[in-house]
């Protein structure tokens, strides 16, 4: 990062790749789990209406917006 700020690295593509790598290294396990749960929750929200899941599971729509439930979804594989 110091090299990028001091303009020792000239290639913009290399700087972009390094920044992506740095962001991945800064992520915690909790952040990864929550992101995975958020992705699953959004998939369930999209597919739930189409398949009629919310007709017989009314509470699921509210659960999919609850941060604790989203985190739990992220822990499930």
Secondary structure, DSSP 8 states (H G I E B T S, - for coil): -HHHHTT----HHHHHHHHHHHHHHH--HHHHHHHHHHHHHHHHHHHHHHHTHHHH-TTHHHHTT-HHHHHHHHH--
